[in-house]
């Protein structure tokens, strides 16, 4: 049986002129036959969901270690919330929802166990060998480390999905060649671009841009929710942010005496709605100003077109300041962070000394004879892929004492 994908409408919702066109993708590094029932962006999204990297997000920390309670966000539940918001933004702006969702689902693949603590610890031990960057690690996973397909390593995603993964937070190279994020562009990204140029000096598609701002909206909201659950945040502390104070006032006025759990949810849903509507309004205005007539015009624009308004950007900074001071730098959180970092540091040195300890690594018999830099990168890959539980249990097996993470 044959299908006409366009006649049947497979992946062919209404799109704006500046949206990415799945029927005009720049293609894949390794050419493949088209699917008769799915667009290339749909296939990308589906491949992402079926990876081991996606499943591992279930047991990777967002902010609070899973042992602290069943209801805290994990890296997976965070990712699902980001994808939901990205799809909502994409639909409102008539973008390709599948591409926006795919970028949202893959954006945190490179995160280590124990959240940003693990990333900082790996970056420190890998500094002599180029350091560690979770965005570059995400690219390594989808282009090299996932070993599922007979004809290629990685997922062989489309150019647009890879571009969105690498550049969803904006160009990596400025007009004069300077790095816009950190001291230099991570080597894994440069190495990949040498054979499949992702055009690091331009903005990404609108779909990638809405995935990026959806990430901010999601964690600005759910980290407050988790912070209140943990007791590190109180409703009184939220009053420090005028935007949140107004939301709480409105909820109290409408629902006096509301129980704490419902009160929290009413604040959070209003916060998400206000931020999503702000992005939609700003994007519509920016599109009207820039008048992009294609996805390429979006990439060449003078600014990001899907972001917060100036007023909401101030609120965003105020919320982040609150989260950093009250949660991320809380003494108890810092104590747990230090213990988590020591677990990964111990494992790194143990594996560098004896790569045979990396049970199940597909190159374990060859790593010992590699140059130190190559061996270190393999060890970094192995550690970055671990879940929290696996890292803790492995440390307990290899060492006499494992720090408590609660």
C-alpha positions in Angstrom: 0.0 0.0 0.0 1.3 3.5 -0.8 0.4 6.8 0.8 0.4 10.4 -0.3 1.7 12.1 2.8 0.6 15.5 1.8 -2.9 14.5 0.7 -3.5 12.6 4.0 -2.0 15.5 6.1 0.7 13.5 7.8 2.6 16.1 9.9 1.1 18.8 7.8 -0.7 21.2 10.2 -1.1 24.8 9.3 2.2 26.6 9.5 3.4 30.2 9.3 5.7 31.3 6.4 8.6 31.6 8.9 8.1 28.1 10.4 10.3 25.2 9.6 9.0 23.1 6.8 9.4 19.3 7.4 9.1 18.7 3.7 12.0 21.0 3.0 14.5 19.8 5.7 18.2 20.1 5.0 18.3 16.4 5.6 20.4 14.0 7.7 24.1 13.3 7.8 23.4 9.8 6.6 20.7 9.8 3.9 17.6 7.7 4.6 14.5 6.9 2.7 11.5 9.0 3.6 8.7 7.6 5.8 5.3 7.2 4.0 3.4 8.1 7.2 5.5 10.6 9.2 7.4 13.8 8.5 11.1 13.9 9.2 10.5 16.0 12.3 8.0 13.4 13.6 10.6 10.7 13.1 13.2 12.7 15.0 10.8 13.2 17.9 9.9 9.5 17.9 13.6 8.4 17.8 14.4 10.7 20.8 11.6 9.2 22.9 12.8 5.6 22.3 16.4 6.2 23.4 18.1 4.9 26.5 19.2 8.5 27.2 15.5 9.5 27.5 14.6 6.7 29.8 17.6 7.5 32.1 16.2 11.0 32.7 13.6 9.3 35.0 16.3 8.8 37.6 18.4 12.0 37.2 18.1 14.9 39.6 16.4 18.2 38.6 17.0 20.0 41.9 16.2 17.7 44.7 17.7 14.2 44.9 15.0 11.6 44.3 15.5 10.1 47.7 14.1 13.3 49.2 10.6 12.4 48.0 8.5 10.8 45.2 6.8 14.1 44.1 9.9 16.2 43.3 10.6 16.8 39.6 13.2 14.6 38.0 15.0 15.5 34.8 12.4 13.5 32.9 9.3 15.2 34.4 11.0 18.5 33.8 11.6 17.6 30.2 7.9 16.5 29.7 6.8 19.9 31.1 9.1 21.8 28.8 7.8 19.8 25.8 4.2 20.6 26.8 4.9 24.3 27.0 6.9 24.3 23.8 4.0 22.7 21.9 1.6 25.2 23.2 3.9 28.1 22.1 4.5 26.4 18.7 0.8 26.0 18.1 0.0 29.6 19.0 2.7 30.9 16.7 1.8 28.4 13.9 5.2 26.6 14.0 6.1 23.0 13.4 5.0 21.4 16.7 6.9 18.2 16.1 10.2 20.0 15.7 9.6 22.2 18.8 8.6 19.1 20.8 11.7 17.2 19.6 14.1 19.9 20.6 12.4 20.2 24.0 12.6 16.4 24.6 16.3 16.2 23.7 17.6 19.4 25.2 18.7 17.8 28.5 20.1 14.5 27.3 23.6 15.4 28.2 22.8 16.2 31.9 24.8 14.1 34.4 23.5 12.4 37.6 22.9 14.9 40.4 21.9 17.8 38.2 24.2 20.7 37.7 26.3 19.5 40.6 27.4 16.5 38.5 28.1 18.7 35.5 30.3 20.9 37.6 32.2 17.9 39.0 32.8 16.4 35.6 33.9 19.7 34.2 36.4 20.1 36.9 38.1 16.6 36.4 37.9 16.9 32.6 39.4 20.4 32.4 42.8 19.2 31.2 40.9 17.4 28.3 38.5 20.1 27.2 36.1 20.1 30.1 32.4 19.0 30.2 29.4 20.8 28.8 26.0 19.2 29.0 24.8 20.7 25.6 27.9 19.3 23.9 27.2 16.0 25.6 23.7 16.0 24.3 25.1 16.3 20.8 27.5 13.5 21.4 24.7 11.2 22.6 22.5 11.8 19.6 25.3 11.7 17.0 27.6 9.0 18.5 26.8 7.4 21.8 23.4 6.0 21.2 24.1 2.7 19.4 20.8 1.4 18.1 20.8 1.5 14.3 22.5 -0.9 12.0 23.8 1.7 9.5 25.0 4.5 11.8 25.9 5.6 15.3 23.6 8.0 17.1 20.1 8.8 15.9 20.9 10.5 12.6 18.5 13.4 13.3 17.7 16.1 10.8 19.9 19.2 10.5 17.1 21.3 12.0 16.8 19.1 15.1 20.6 19.1 15.7 20.7 22.9 15.1 17.9 23.3 17.7 19.7 21.2 20.2 23.0 23.0 19.8 21.7 26.6 19.4 18.4 26.8 21.2 20.0 29.3 23.6 21.2 31.5 20.7 24.3 31.7 18.5 27.5 30.2 19.8 29.7 32.4 17.8 29.4 36.2 17.6 29.9 38.5 14.6 33.6 38.7 15.1 34.1 35.1 15.8 34.1 35.3 19.6 32.3 32.6 21.6 29.0 33.9 23.1 28.7 31.2 25.8 31.7 30.6 28.0 35.3 30.9 27.0 35.2 28.7 23.9 32.8 26.6 21.9 33.1 23.0 23.2 35.3 20.8 21.1 32.6 18.1 20.5 30.4 20.7 18.8 33.2 22.1 16.7 34.2 18.5 15.7 30.7 17.7 14.6 30.3 21.0 12.7 33.4 20.3 10.7 31.6 17.5 8.9 27.9 18.8 9.2 27.9 22.5 9.6 25.2 23.7 12.1 26.0 27.4 11.4 27.0 28.4 14.9 26.9 32.1 14.2 23.2 32.3 13.5 20.0 32.0 15.6 18.2 28.7 15.5 14.7 28.2 14.2 11.6 29.6 15.9 10.8 26.0 17.0 14.1 25.8 18.9 13.6 29.3 20.3 10.2 28.4 21.8 11.7 25.2 23.2 14.4 27.3 25.0 12.0 29.8 26.5 9.7 26.9 27.5 12.6 25.5 29.5 12.9 28.8 31.5 9.1 28.9 32.1 9.0 25.3 33.3 11.8 25.4 35.8 11.0 28.9 37.0 7.6 27.5 38.0 8.3 24.0 39.1 11.3 24.9 41.1 9.1 27.2 43.2 6.6 24.4 43.6 9.3 21.9 44.7 10.9 24.6 46.9 7.6 25.1 48.7 7.2 21.3 49.1 10.7 21.1 50.6 10.2 23.9 53.1 13.1 25.9 51.8 10.7 28.3 50.3 7.7 29.9 52.0 4.8 31.9 50.7 6.2 34.9 52.6 9.5 34.5 50.6 7.6 34.6 47.3 6.4 38.1 48.3 10.0 39.3 47.4 9.0 39.0 43.8 6.3 41.6 42.9 4.9 39.4 40.1 4.4 36.5 42.5 3.0 38.7 45.2 0.3 39.9 42.7 -0.5 36.3 41.8 -0.9 35.4 45.4 -3.0 38.4 46.2 -5.4 37.5 43.3 -5.7 33.9 44.5 -6.4 35.0 48.1 -9.0 37.5 46.9 -10.8 34.9 44.8 -10.4 31.9 47.1 -10.0 33.0 50.7 -8.9 30.3 53.1 -7.8 27.9 50.3 -5.7 25.0 51.5 -1.9 25.3 50.9 -1.6 22.6 48.2 -4.4 24.1 46.1 -3.1 27.6 46.8 0.3 26.6 45.4 -1.2 25.1 42.3 -3.4 28.1 41.6 -0.2 30.3 41.8 1.8 28.0 39.5 -0.9 27.7 36.8 -1.3 31.5 36.7 2.5 31.9 36.5 2.8 29.6 33.5 -0.2 31.2 31.8 1.2 34.7 32.2 4.6 33.7 31.0 3.4 31.8 28.0 1.0 34.6 27.0 3.9 37.1 27.4 6.1 35.1 25.0 3.3 34.8 22.5 2.7 38.6 22.6 6.4 39.5 22.3 7.0 37.0 19.5 4.0 38.4 17.5 5.4 41.9 17.9 8.9 40.8 17.0 7.7 39.0 14.0 5.8 42.1 12.9 8.9 44.2 13.3 11.3 41.8 11.6 8.8 40.4 9.0 10.6 37.1 8.4 9.3 35.4 5.2 11.1 32.1 5.8 12.8 30.0 8.5 16.1 31.3 7.0 15.0 34.9 7.8 14.5 33.9 11.4 18.1 32.6 11.5 19.4 35.9 10.1 17.3 38.1 12.4 19.0 40.7 14.6 17.5 39.1 17.8 15.8 36.2 19.3 12.1 36.4 18.2 10.6 34.1 20.9 11.5 35.3 24.3 10.1 37.4 27.2 9.1 41.0 27.0 11.4 43.5 28.8 9.0 43.6 31.7 8.7 39.8 32.1 12.5 39.5 31.6 12.9 41.5 34.8 10.5 39.1 36.6 12.4 36.2 35.2 15.6 37.6 36.8 13.9 38.2 40.1 12.6 34.7 40.2 16.0 33.2 39.4 17.6 35.4 42.1 15.0 34.1 44.6 15.6 30.5 43.6 19.4 30.8 43.8 19.4 32.5 47.2 16.6 30.4 48.8 17.1 27.0 47.2 20.1 26.4 45.0 22.5 27.9 47.6 20.7 26.7 50.7 23.2 25.2 53.2 21.5 21.8 53.1 21.4 21.8 49.3 25.1 22.8 49.2 26.0 20.0 51.6 24.2 17.4 49.4 25.9 18.9 46.3 29.3 18.5 47.9 28.7 14.9 48.7 27.3 14.2 45.2 30.3 15.8 43.6 32.6 13.6 45.6 30.9 10.5 44.4 31.4 11.4 40.8 35.0 12.5 41.4 35.8 9.3 43.2 34.3 7.2 40.3 36.2 9.2 37.7 39.6 8.5 39.3 38.7 4.9 39.9 37.8 4.4 36.2 40.8 6.3 34.9 43.0 4.0 37.0 41.2 0.8 36.0 38.9 1.1 33.0 37.8 -2.5 33.4 35.7 -1.3 36.3 33.3 0.2 33.7 31.1 -2.9 33.4 29.2 -3.0 30.2 31.0 -0.2 28.4 31.1 -1.2 24.7 34.8 -0.3 24.4 36.0 -1.4 27.8 38.7 -3.7 26.4 40.2 -1.0 24.3 40.1 2.0 26.6 43.1 1.1 28.7 45.4 1.4 25.7 44.0 4.7 24.5 45.8 8.0 25.1 44.9 9.7 28.4 42.7 12.3 26.7 40.6 9.7 24.8 40.3 7.6 27.9 39.1 10.6 30.0 36.4 11.4 27.4 35.1 7.8 27.5 35.1 7.8 31.3 33.2 11.2 31.1 30.7 9.7 28.7 30.2 6.7 31.0 29.7 8.8 34.2 27.4 11.4 32.4 25.2 8.5 31.3 24.7 7.2 34.9 21.5 7.8 36.8 21.6 9.0 40.4 20.9 5.6 41.7 23.4 3.8 39.6 26.2 6.2 40.6 25.4 5.8 44.3 25.2 2.0 44.1 28.4 1.8 42.1 30.2 4.0 44.5 29.0 1.7 47.4 30.4 -1.3 45.5 33.8 0.2 44.9 34.4 2.3 48.0 34.2 1.6 51.7 32.2 4.8 52.5 29.6 6.6 50.3 28.4 10.0 51.4 24.7 10.4 52.3 22.6 12.5 49.9 19.7 13.4 52.1 
